[in-house]
Amino acid sequence: MTSSEFSLMVAIIAIVVDLVVRALAIIFVPRNRRPGSAMAWLLAIFFIPYVGVLFYLLIGSPRLGRKRRAKQDQINEFIKESTHDVEFLAKTPRKPEWFPPIVELNRTLGAMPLMGGNSASMRVDYEKNMIDMAADIDKAKRCVHVEYYILSHDSVTQPIFDAMERAVARGVTVRVLFDHVAALRTVGYRKTKKKLTAMGVDWHLMLPFLPFQGKYERPDLRNHRKLLIIDDHIGWMGSQNLIDSSYLKRGNIKRGLHWKDANVRLQGPIVAALNAIFLSDWYSETDQLLQSEALPVKLAKATGDLDCQLVPSGPGFISENNLRMFLALLYAARKKIIITSPYFVPDDSLLYAITSATQRGVVVELFVSEIGDQSLVYHAQRSYYEALLEAGVKIWLYKAPTILHSKHLSIDDDVAVIGSSNMDMRSFSLNLEISLLVRGKEFVDQMRAVEESYRAVSRELTMVEWSKQPLRSTVLDGLARLTSALQ
């Protein structure tokens, strides 16, 4: 065979392979995938075929592995069996007629029941939260469960590490989970691991990306939850990670960036349910199913008048539990919706729900940061501002150099949600998240006060200001918006 004949054969084979790859992509990529996401992947494969195929094989599946999904199904079934007779409501008046169907939706998707008799307080002082959590750990008599997306041993988190060490010393079981990939990007990761080991804490990495050790999950599927549970009596959850508010990154420190977060401290029966979420993640990582510690809700005493329901979500579930709950609440709102999200990149369904709310006369406000810490997400978020402003949404920009990292939603006068979930497709599809649905005017009043504190240090974005955006920003926003669908 001559060199020219060989070159021709290679070219023919390359063309055939290229056509086969494109044909297979058209068959397999759109299957059970959102049209926007499928189109983005197809464009990537068609325009940069080898790179596109490589990335699709690496991160193209938005689901955890079969073993982990089977564990999640097992946990869900156990939770439903353990709680079939514990659902009860606080005797608060004026329950919205649309509320019970949303509770049933959450129960069907995430297994968790609605529980009454709870108390909850919002906590937004970053460093004081660390001190208060440490004080609660010092009350532990049996166990302390810590689960955070980012965990760092630094000067701000020192009180919590000291409290955990004291707990171990007095015979309390302390279990700790933190996300592996997030930890690899965190300053002081090795120092933190050594400290936990020296303290005698039983700790494990969540969703470890260790392919050479036989531990592999899609690397951008992350556990984004933030939980602290003390003896089934006290629980903390929200948006705040256990790290200095600058995240100790050189670039953040240089820019003067620091994070503003919102937590909720819980007491009552709902704390046992929060513990069940931790135990399900513990089982996923360790194969230890601690059923004896799960959901002792019949022993829990009422501490308040709030109805609470936990909504776990993520790639271990068939549906996007958090997105479905948000949509149901947005369509149910009659008077007011206030959204706080650091990363607001809605899909079509969420955008339609928000704009439909304004069109039927509901007041809608959105709190976001004036600046961003993640360029692609920041520009993708900006690409929606014009449509929101045209629909009548009031956008508040929390002033720099603070990154408003709080994640909560208030609906009318007595329903609210707070947790770890952003309003973007990463939080809906790729991250394990936890949200708390709360019914009770007392809690919504607290959230309204926090929202008012944001408003006091924010400025309103107007259509006049937005219309003066330079062309380069508009181009960047549009390009970033396209990348948000690649999942």
N, C-alpha and C positions, 0 to 999 in steps of 0.2 A: 504494500500500500504506500502510495506516494504521500509526501507531507501535505500536499494540497488536498488529497482525498481524505487524509486523517483530520485535517482542519475542518473540512466540510462535514464529516461525520460528527465531530464534536459540536459543531454549530447546530446541526440538526437535533442532536440529543438535547442540547441546552434549550432549544426552542420547544421541543416536546415536553421536557420537564417543566419549563415555565408555564406552558399551557395547562399541563396536568395540575400544577400547584394552584393556578388561578381557578380552574374548574372545581377542584376540591374545596378551595376557600369559599366559593359561592355556595357550595352545598353545606359545608359544616359550620362556617363562621356565624351565619345568621340564626342558627338553631337555638331556640330558647334564649335569645338575646334581644335587648332593646334595639329598635331600628337604628337609632342614632349611634349606638355603640358598635353595632354590626357594620354600618357604613364607614365609620372611622377605621375599624380594623381592615376592612376590605380596601380602603384607599391606601392604607399603609402597606398592605401586602402587594397591591398593584403597582404602586409608585416606587417603593423600595423593597422589592420582593424578598431578597435574602435576609435583610435586616428585619423586615416586617414579619416574616415567617418565624425567625428566631425568637423575636419578642413575643409573638403569639404563643409559641410552644412553651415559653418560660412563664408568661404571666397572663395567658389568654383565658384560663378557666377561673371564674369568680367563685369557686366553691372549695371548701376544705376537702381534704382527702376522705375516702370512704370510712376509714376507721374512726376519724374524729366526728364525722356526721352521724355514724352509728351510735357513738357515745352520746351525742347531743339528743338523738331520738330517745335513747334509753333514759336520760335524765328527764326529758320532758314528760315521758310516761310516768316516771316515778313521782314527779312533782304533781301531776294531775291526780294520781292515785292518793297521794299523801294529803292533798288539799281539797278533795271533792266535797268535804263537809265543813270547811272553815271559812267560806266566803261570807262575809257579813259587812254591813254598812253602818257608818255612824248615823245617828238620828238627826242629821242637819236638814233644815227646811229647804225648799225651792230647788230640788234636784232638777237640772235640765232634762227635758224629755229625750234629748239626743244622747245623753251620757251613757245609759245602760248598753245600747248597741256598740258603742266604742269599747266599752269594757269587755264585752263578749268577743269583739274582734281581737283585742289584745290577748285574751285568754285562749282563743283558738290558735293564734299564731305563736305565742310565746309561753303558754302553759300556766303563767302566773295568775293567781286570783286577785280580785280586789279585796283589800283588807281595811276595815275601819278601826277607830280607836287609836290613831297615831298622832304624834306631835312632830313638827318639823320646823326648823329655823334656818333661814338663809344666812350664809357666812361669806363675806366678800373681802375681808382683810387678810391679805395673802400670808404675811408672816405670823399674824395672830392665830390664823387657822392651824399652823404648824404647832404652835404652843398649846392650843386647845385640844388638838388631836393627841398630843403627847400626854396631856392631863387625863384624857379619857383612857388611853392605854394603861396609865398607872392605876386605873380602877379595875383592870382585868383580873379575874380570879381563875378562869378556866382556859380561855384561848383568845388569841388575837390573830385576825386574818387581814392581810395587807395585799392588795392587788392594784398595781399601777402600771400604766403605759410607760412612764418614765420614772425611775427611782434613782436618786443620787445621794451619796453621803457627802454633804457639804455643810457650810456654817449655818445655813437656814434650816436644813432638815435635821441638824444635830439633835434638837430636843426629841424628835421622834425616834431616832436611833438609840438615844440614851434610854428612852422609855421602853423600847423593845428589849434592850439589854437587861434592864431592871426586871422586866416581866419574865424573861427566861431564867434569871437568877432566882426568882421566887417560885419557880416550878410551873409557870404558865406556858402552854404550847403556843409558839409563834410561828405562823406559816406565812411565807412571802412569795408572791408571783410578780414578775415584771417582764415586759416584752423584750425579746432578744434583739431584733433588728434596731428597735429604738434605743436599746442600751448600747449597742455598738456605736451609735452616733452621739452618745452622751459623754460629756467630759467626766473623767474619773470613774469609768466603768469598772476597771480592774480593782481600783481602790474600794469601790462599793461592794464587789463580790467578796473581797478579802475581809471586809468589815462584817458582813453578814455571817460569814463562816466563823469568824472569831467570836461573834456574839452567841453562837449556838442556835441560830435561827434555821429552820427548815425552809430552804428557799429553792425555787426552780425558775427557769426561763420559760416564758410563754411563746408558743409557735417558734421553737428554735430552728434556725436555718443552718443546719449542720449536715450537709449532704454526705460528707465523708464518714459521718458517724451514723448514717442511716436515718437521720432526722431531717426530713425535707417537706416543706410546704411552700406553696407559691410565695415568693419573698415579699410581695407587697400586700399580702393578707396579714393584718396585724390585730392584736388584742389591744384595744384603745380604752378599755374600762379603767375607772379609778374608784376603788372601794376600800373602805376600812370598816371592819366589824369587830366589836368588843363584846364577847360573851352573849351574843344574841340580844343584847340590851341596848347597845348604842351603835349606830351606823353612820358613816359619812360617805357621800358620793357627790359627783359633780364634774367640773372641768379641770380642776387643779391637779397637776402632777406634783410628785414629791421631789422638788428641785428648786434651787434659787430662781427667783422671778426673771432673771436675765437668761436662764438656761446655761449660764456660764460660757457661752460661745463668744469668741473674740469679736466676731462681727457684730453681735448684739450689743456687747459692751461698748464697742467703738461708736455705734449709732445711738447709744443710750436707751436701747429698747428694754422694756420690762413688761411682764404679762399681768393682766387683770383677770381674775377668775371668780367664779361663783360656786360655792359648795352648799350642800344642805346636810344638816345634822338631824338624824332621825332617832326616834324612840317609839316603841310600840310593836305590835305584831309584824309590821313590815320589815323589821330588822332581821327576823328569821328568814324571810324570803330573800333578803339581800345576801344573807349567808349562803342560801342555796345556790345563788349565782356563783359565788366564790367557789363553793364545793364542786359545782359542775366544771368550772375551769381547772380546778385542782385535779379532778378525775381525768380530764383530757390530757393533762401534762404528766401525771404520775401513775395512772391506772389504779389509784387508791380511791375507792368509792366509800366515802365516810358517811354511810347512811344514818348511823346513830346520831350524827351531829346536824342532820338536815331537817329544817322546818319543824321545830317543836312548837308550832304556833298555838296549840291548845293551852300551853303553859304561859304564853305571853300575856302580860297585863296591858289593858288600855291605858294610854298616857295622854290622850287628847281626842279631838273630834274630827280628825282628818281621814278621809278615805284615800288610800294609796294603792297603786298597782305598778309593779315593776314590769318593764317591757325590754327583755333582752333581744338583741338583733345581731345579725352578722352572717357571714358565709356558711355557718353551720346550719342555718335555717333555710327552708325552701323559699320563703317570701322575704321581702324587705320590710320587716316588722315595723321599724321606726318610721319609714316613709309612709306606710299605710296608715299608721296612727296619726301622723302629722296631717295627711290629706283629709282624713275623717274629721279632725278637729277644725281645720281651716274651713271646710265646707259647712260645719255645724255652727260656726261663730255667727252671732247675731248683732253684736255691737262693736267689739274691739278686738284686734289681734296685735300683739307686740312680740316681735321676733328678735332675739339676740343671737348672733352666730358669727364666729370669727372667719369662717370659710363658707360663704353663701354662694353656691353654684347650683341652682335648681335645675332639675330636668323639666321637660314640658309639662308633666302632670302637676308638679309643684308650682310652677310659674302660673299655670292656668288657675289653680286653686286660689292663689294669692290675688291675681287680677280679677277673678270672678268675685272675690269677697268685696273688693272696692266697688265693683260695678253694682253690687246689690246694697251698697250703702254702709258697709262695715269700714270702720276706721282701721287702717293698717299702718304700722310703724315698723321700721327695720333699723336695728343698731348694728353697725359694722365699724371696723377700724379705719381711720383715715389713711393709714399706711399698711403695708403688708410685710410679712416676714418670709413668705414663699411667693416668688415672682409669678410663676405660672398661675397659681390659684388666685392671686390678687388680681391679675389682669383678666382672668376668666370671670371672676366675680364682677368686675367693673363693666363687663360686656352686657350685663343685665340691667344696669342702672337706668338706661334710657327707657326701656319698656316698663320698668317699675314706676318711674316718675310720671310717664305718660298715663299710667293707670291710676295715679293718685296716691301711690304709696309714699309715705313720708320717710326719707332716708336720713338717719343721723350718723355722722362720722365722728367716732370717738377720737379725740385729738392725740396726735403724736407727742412723745415717742412711745406711748402705751399701746400695746396690742390687746384689744378687748377680746379675751379668750373665753368669756362666759358663753354658755350654751343653754338658753332657756326660752320658753314660749308661754305667753299668757293669753287666755281666751275669755273674753267677757269678764264677769265679776268673780267667778269661783272655780275656774279650772286652769291648771298650769302644768307644764312639763319642764323638768330640769334633768340634766345628765351629762353624758360624755359625747353625745352625737352632734356633729356639725350638720348643716343643711347642704350637703353636697353628695355626689354619687360615691365618693370614697367611703363616707360614713354609712351610706345606705347599703352598699354592696360588698365592700372590701374589708371593713373593720368590724371586729366584735365590739358592740357598744352596749350601753345600759342607759335606759331612760326611766324616769319616775313620773307617772301621771298622778296628780294630786287634785282632789276636789275639796274645796273649803275656802271660804272668803278670807279667813284669817291668814292663810298662806299666800293667796293671791295679793292681798294687801302688802305683805312683805315684799313680794316680787315687784309690785308697782313702785314701792319706795326705792328699791334698787334701780329700777328702770329710770326713775326720776333723777337719781344720783348720776346715772350715765348721761342723761339729757343735759344736766348742769355743766358737764365738761365736754359736750359734743357740739358740733355745728350742723345745721341742716343743709343738705345738698339740694340745690334748686336746679330747675331745668335751665335757667339762664346761665348759671355757672357751668353746667354740664355741656351746654351747646358750644362753649368756648374751648373744648378739649382739642389739642393739636392732632393732626392726622396720624402722626406716628403712634400716639397712644391708642387711637381707634384701631389701627392695624394690629398692634400688639394684643389688644383686648380680644379682637376677633380670632386671631391665631390661637391664643390661649384657650378660648372657648372650644375650639375644635379638639384640642388635646384632652379636654376634660371627659370626652366620651370614650377614650381608649381604656376600656376595662372589660 
